[in-house]
Amino acid sequence: MTALTLGAAINAGLSKALETDERVLLMGEDIGKLGGVFRVTDGLQQRFGAQRVVDTPLAEAGIVGTAVGLALRGYRPVVEIQFDGFVYPAFDQIVCQVAKLHYRSNGRIRMPLVIRIPWAGGVGAAEHHSESPEAYFVHTAGLRVVAASNPQDAYVMLRQAVASDDPVIFFEPKRLYHSRGEVDLDADLADAPPMHLARVAREGTDATVVTYGAQVRTALDAALAASDEGISLEVIDLRSLSPIDMNTVAASVRKTGRVVVTHEAAREAGVGAELVASITEQCFEYLEAPPQRVTGHDIPYPPSKLEKHHVPDLDRILHGVDRVLDRVPAHGTGSSTPAAGATEGSIR
């Protein structure tokens, strides 16, 4: 085992993929000489050359479109979108080409393409640099969507994504790039949990907290704080957002009878809404309280001075737990109350 940051674990996964398969190549803005804005690809161009670690123009639609052509010709491209909010110019390519070609060709065409996206907030950046666009891609049939929350998963899941014949949107929580953990660099992909399976990050008995990405760490902190009051929280790290491993989620909810879903994307029509609907369908007779969502607000991403009011924190998650445990009233929209100064009209 080796202690690595999440960013270094992704770098190691990319390096392993390039080393193992000559069809793999990396493309993105400033990923070569600079090593990427977050230095995640640092040193890879020097090691593997400019033909395999390609600095591209600032044109996301062109980057993804070129990657589609390369995938059609047998390559396995890994594309970096520099920031989450920069993915929108490539949205047409992703939704109309990347997600559809396998289906449109009746299975004759494979699209082994990974789109890496540094994602979400917590780093003091404004809109277009701190957004959570995952619901757009979860809603798009034909894409796998995954989100790593720790260095070990980042390393293994990235290698699994590159090896997959399906297109994968790979969300990387940028505020965890410098978080450190133990990584097994010799992990055999055949023995690793498939990337579509969720994991129980912490076992508990009183309520289930379901989340993904950087919010996993916040949920674990909330579980630790709750334990001081004798409350046992089970934390589920989804890992995959499409498909969602409802078997693991449902098993936990049937055990605890109570569930809080948290993510920093907007509440309305978010991943949390799908989770709550599915939990209600599959676990209705086991629920002791209405499921609660603790989410970002339905507003554009706020300036850095206000983001602490937008991103769900330990206190907001614990308030959601109090609601499902009947420690506070469960009616209303307290888990998505507008940020200070916002009006109801400004969030719809």
N, C-alpha and C positions, 0 to 999 in steps of 0.2 A: 504494500500500500504506500502511496505517495501523497503528501499533503499538497493540495493545489487550490488556487482560487477557482471560482466557476469560470472566469474568463480563460485562465490557463488550461482548464480541463477541456474547454471547447477547442482551444488551439491544439491540444494534444490529440483530440478526436479528429480534427481536420488533417493534422500531420499523418496520423495513422491511416486515414482513408486515402490520402495522396500516395503514401508509401505502398499501400497494399494493392491499389487498383489504378493502373495508368489511364483509365478512362475518366477518372475523377479530375475535375478542374474547378478552381474557384474564380468567381467574378464579382466585382463590386467597386464602389467608389473609394479610392484611397486605401484599398486593402493590401496593396503590394509594398511599395517603398515606405509608406507611412505605417503600415501594419494595422490600418483601420482607426477610426476615431477613438475607439476604446482599446486599441492595441491588441485585439483578440487574434488577429492574423499576423502578429509581429513575427518576423523571421522566416515566414513560410515562402515568400518570393525568393529570398536569398538562397533557400535550401532547394526549392523545386523549380525555380526559373520563372521568367515572365510569361512563358507560354502556358503555364498551368496555374499561376496565381496572377490574374489579369486585372490591371487597373483600367477601369472603364470610364467613359464620359459620364457626366452628371445627367443621366437619362434613364430613369427606372423602367419605363416601357421598353426602351431599347435593350436594356440589360436582360430583362425577363424574356423578351421576344427572341433575343439571340440564344438564350439558354434553351428555349423551346426547340429551336432548330438544332442545337447541339444534341439535345436528348433524342430527337428524331433520328440522328445520325449515329447513335450508339454511345454517346458520351454520358457521363453522370455529373452534370454541373451542380455546383453549390453556389447559390447567389446570396450575397449580403445586401440587404436594404439598410442604408446607413442609419436611419432612425425610423421608428414606427410610423410616424405621420408622413414619411416620404413614400410609403407603399401605394398611396392612392393613384399616382400617375400610371402605375403598373396594374391597376385593378382590372382593367379590360383584358389584358393579356392573361392574368391569373384566372379570372372567372370564365372567360370565353374560350381560351385555348388550353391552358394548363389543366384545368379541372374537367374539360369536356372531351379531349382527344381520345382517351381510352374508350369511353362510351360511344362516341361518334363513329369510331372505327370498328365497332363490334368486337372490341378486345384485341384487335390486331396491333394496335400501337400502344406502347408503354411510355410513361412519362416519368423516368427516374430523376426527378428534379427536387432539390431542397432549397427552400427560400428562408434564409436566416433573417430574423428581425429583432434587433435590440428594442426592447418593448417596455412600456408603462413608465410610471413616474417615480418620484422620490429622489431625483438627482438635481433638483433646482432648475429644471429647464421648462420652457413654456410650451404652448401648443405646437404641434407637428414634431415635437421632440419627446413627448411624454404620454402619448396616447395609447389607448387599449382597443385596437380594432378587431379583436379576435372574433366577435360575433358575426362580422361580415363573412369570414372564411368558414366558420362553423356552419353557417347557413348554406354554404355552397357545396352541393354534392360533388364528389370526385376528389376532394382534398382530405388528406390527413392533417390534423392540427394538434401539435403537442407543445408543452411548456415545461421546461425543466426547472426544478426548485433548489437543486444542490449540485455540487461538482460531480459526484459519481453518476447521477442520472444524466447530467449534461454530456459527459464523455460517452457513456454507453448509448444513450438515445440518439445522439448525433450520428454515431457510427451506424446504428440501426436505420436511421433515416436515409443515410447515403446508400446503404445496401438495399433499400426498399425500391421496388419497381413502381410504387405509387408516388405522386407528388406530395411533398410534406412541407407544411408551413411550420417552421421551427422558431417558436418565440423564446427569446432569451431575456430574463428580467434584469435590466441593466443596473438596477440598484444592488443587485447581488453579485455583480461581476468580481468584486473584491472579497466576497465571502469565501472562507476557506473550509475545506473538508478533505477527508481521506478518499483517494481514488485508486481503484485497482486498474492499473494501466495494462495488465495482462488479462483482463476480463474476456472470457470467451462469449461471443454474442449468442452462441447456441444455448448457453446456460443462463443467460440474462433474462429477466422478465421481459416479455414482449412490451413494446412501447405503448400499446393501447391499454395496458392494465394500470389501474390505480394502485396506490399503496396506502396501507395504514401507517401514517407517520407517528401516531401516538394512540395507544389503546385507552379506552375509557368506557364508562357505563351510564353516565347521566344525560349526555347530549352529544350529538355528532356535529362537528364543524367541517364542512366540505369546501375546499378551495384549491388554488393552483398558483404556480409561479411564486413571486415574492411574498404573496399573502400567506403562504405556508408557514414561513418563519414567524409572521405576526400571529397566526393562529396558534402556533406552538407556544409562543410567549403568553398568549391569552390563557391557554390550557394550564401553563405553569402557575400563572397568577390565580386562576380559578381554584387550583388545588389547595391554595392557602386557605380557602373558605370551605374546603371539603367537597368541592364539585369536581367530578371526574369527566373530562372532555375527551372524546375520541376525535382525532384529526385525520381527515382523508385528503391526501394529495392526489388530485385527479391525474396528473401527468399528461393524459390525452384528453383533449376537448372534442375531438371528432375522430373516431367514435369515442363516446363516453362509456366508461366501464360501470354501468348501472348495477351490475351484480354486486360489486364491492360496496358501492354506496348504499344499495338497498339492504344488504346484510347488516351494515352498521346501523342504519336507521331502525331496522326491525329489532335490533338489540337495545338501543337507547330510547327509542320512542320519541325523540326530539331532535330537530335538525336546524342548524344555521348555515346558510350558504353565503360566502363572502368573496367578492372580487372588486377590483378598483375600477373596472369599466362601468359605464352608466347602467343604471338599474333597468330602465325600460327596454324590454326585448333583449336583455342580456343573457349570457350563459346561465346565470342564476335563475332566470325565469324558466328556462327549459328544465333545469334540474329540479326546481320545486314542482313543476307540472308532472314530471316523470316520477318523482318521489311520491306525490299524492296519488297518482294512478297505481303505483306498485305497492305502496306501503300504507294505504289509507287506514286500514283496520289496526295498524300498529301505532299510529301517531297519537301522542298524548297532548299535543299542542300544535297550532298552525305553524308550518315552516316559516322561518324568517330569512329575509335577505338583508345583508349589510354590504352596501356597494358604494361606488363613486356616485356623485350627483349627476343629474341629467343636464349638464352644462358643458360648454367647451372647457378644455383643460385650463385651470386658472394660473395666474402668475405665481412665481415660485414662493412668494411670501404667503400665499393662501393655500398652497398644495397640502399642507398638513391638515387643513379642514376638509379636503376633498378625498384623500386616500384613506380608506378605512384603517383605523389604528386599533390597538389593544382595547381601549375603553369602549369603542363602538362595537367591537365584536362581543365583549363581555356584556354590553347592554342587550345585544341580540340574544345572548345566552339567558340573561335574566328574564327576557320576554318569554322564551319557550319554557322556562322553569316556573312561570307564573309568579316571578318575584316583582315584576312591574306589569302594567297593563299591556296587552298584546295588540290592541287596536291601533289604527293610525298608520303613519308612514315614517315613524321615527328613524328607521334604518337608512332612509334616504333623504333626510331633511335637507333643504337647500343650504348652500354655503351662505355665510354671513352676507347680508346685503342683497341676496337674490330674492326675487318674487316668484310666486307660483307661475305667473305668465312667462317668466324668462326661462323656465326649465322645461317647458313643453313645446 
